[in-house]
Amino acid sequence: MTKRNQAVGAYGERCALRHLIATGLRPVDRNWRCSAGEIDIVAWDGEVLAFCEVKTRRNEAFGVPAEAIVPTKARRLRGLAVRWLAATGTSAAELRFDVLSVRLAAAGPARVEHLKGAF
């Protein structure tokens, strides 16, 4: 991954985090890593613990951001959630997996679409 792509991804995650906070979610972790991968954002939505994957695109040449979540990626993210829960000792009555699609604009603010329970 190039430094430019990393910067775009980091900016998209900051936009997504601001969106989550503005809509009432309470973030508890960001960019949690283990040997199996990374969880972008973990946040409470009331009593529901949401594991959020952020996908950022500058354009739609490769499709809309959420289309990047293929079944293999969804399975990996579920496994990461189990690891996160074990590592942090956190429990929740309900878990949810969300995707935040961030589309960068040529001018003006990025557009964030929050797909709750995406997979």
C-alpha positions as a printed NumPy array, in Angstrom:
array([[  0.   ,   0.   ,   0.   ],
       [  1.382,   3.404,  -0.945],
       [  1.746,   6.255,   1.524],
       [ -0.931,   8.13 ,  -0.418],
       [ -3.38 ,   5.237,  -0.039],
       [ -2.541,   5.007,   3.665],
       [ -3.223,   8.736,   4.051],
       [ -6.544,   8.424,   2.212],
       [ -7.522,   5.483,   4.421],
       [ -6.544,   7.318,   7.61 ],
       [ -8.533,  10.378,   6.535],
       [-11.547,   8.182,   5.756],
       [-11.345,   6.591,   9.199],
       [-11.28 ,  10.028,  10.849],
       [-14.364,  11.039,   8.826],
       [-16.115,   7.799,   9.8  ],
       [-15.25 ,   8.282,  13.47 ],
       [-16.674,  11.83 ,  13.448],
       [-19.836,  10.484,  11.795],
       [-20.245,   7.755,  14.415],
       [-19.808,  10.21 ,  17.285],
       [-22.218,  12.695,  15.667],
       [-24.863,   9.967,  15.416],
       [-24.512,   8.971,  19.064],
       [-22.183,   5.982,  18.995],
       [-19.455,   5.758,  21.642],
       [-16.117,   4.564,  20.232],
       [-14.089,   2.317,  22.535],
       [-11.244,   1.219,  20.254],
       [ -9.595,   2.162,  16.963],
       [ -7.183,   0.337,  14.71 ],
       [ -6.963,  -2.684,  17.023],
       [ -4.453,  -5.141,  15.618],
       [ -3.501,  -8.727,  16.186],
       [ -1.709, -11.343,  14.077],
       [ -4.924, -12.018,  12.114],
       [ -5.595,  -8.429,  11.062],
       [ -7.127,  -5.152,  12.165],
       [-10.48 ,  -3.827,  13.331],
       [-10.977,  -0.221,  12.249],
       [-13.434,   0.962,  14.916],
       [-15.288,  -0.662,  17.814],
       [-18.15 ,   1.403,  19.226],
       [-21.181,   1.082,  21.477],
       [-24.539,   1.903,  19.915],
       [-26.649,   1.857,  23.049],
       [-26.326,  -1.73 ,  24.334],
       [-25.109,  -3.057,  20.968],
       [-21.385,  -3.415,  20.342],
       [-20.619,  -2.498,  16.734],
       [-17.489,  -3.626,  14.908],
       [-17.017,  -1.12 ,  12.118],
       [-15.091,  -1.602,   8.903],
       [-14.261,   1.624,   7.075],
       [-13.8  ,   1.662,   3.309],
       [-12.711,   4.872,   1.613],
       [-12.667,   5.636,  -2.094],
       [-11.571,   8.677,  -4.076],
       [-13.779,   7.585,  -6.974],
       [-15.957,   4.652,  -7.928],
       [-13.699,   3.195, -10.617],
       [-13.433,   0.036,  -8.504],
       [-17.053,   0.143,  -7.305],
       [-18.648,   1.642,  -4.233],
       [-16.645,   1.258,  -1.019],
       [-18.95 ,  -1.288,   0.652],
       [-18.505,  -3.686,  -2.287],
       [-14.996,  -4.378,  -0.99 ],
       [-16.497,  -6.459,   1.828],
       [-16.539,  -9.899,   0.239],
       [-17.547, -13.042,   2.189],
       [-13.913, -13.894,   2.992],
       [-13.361, -10.426,   4.482],
       [-16.595, -10.665,   6.494],
       [-15.518, -14.027,   7.972],
       [-12.117, -12.601,   8.893],
       [-13.74 ,  -9.602,  10.592],
       [-16.023, -11.878,  12.621],
       [-12.971, -13.819,  13.778],
       [-11.2  , -10.584,  14.69 ],
       [-14.23 ,  -9.55 ,  16.746],
       [-14.   , -12.796,  18.747],
       [-10.303, -12.129,  19.367],
       [-11.013,  -8.534,  20.407],
       [-13.685,  -9.632,  22.867],
       [-11.318, -12.203,  24.403],
       [ -8.377,  -9.796,  24.532],
       [-10.353,  -6.997,  26.169],
       [-12.631,  -9.082,  28.391],
       [-15.612,  -7.213,  26.979],
       [-19.045,  -8.797,  26.73 ],
       [-22.17 ,  -7.586,  25.016],
       [-25.685,  -8.944,  24.688],
       [-25.665,  -8.089,  20.991],
       [-22.912,  -7.664,  18.409],
       [-23.242,  -5.96 ,  15.058],
       [-20.965,  -5.624,  12.044],
       [-21.19 ,  -2.3  ,  10.244],
       [-19.561,  -0.862,   7.151],
       [-18.869,   2.83 ,   6.778],
       [-18.412,   3.843,   3.152],
       [-16.495,   7.086,   2.805],
       [-16.504,   8.789,  -0.578],
       [-14.076,  11.626,  -0.984],
       [-15.232,  14.638,  -2.94 ],
       [-13.114,  16.734,  -5.297],
       [-14.255,  19.703,  -3.252],
       [-16.112,  19.872,   0.021],
       [-16.617,  17.319,   2.747],
       [-16.471,  13.566,   2.316],
       [-19.762,  11.649,   2.206],
       [-20.181,   8.926,   4.817],
       [-22.752,   6.163,   4.474],
       [-23.246,   3.952,   7.547],
       [-24.566,   0.482,   6.784],
       [-25.635,  -1.006,  10.123],
       [-25.641,  -4.774,  10.299],
       [-24.025,  -4.999,   6.885],
       [-22.989,  -8.629,   7.343]])
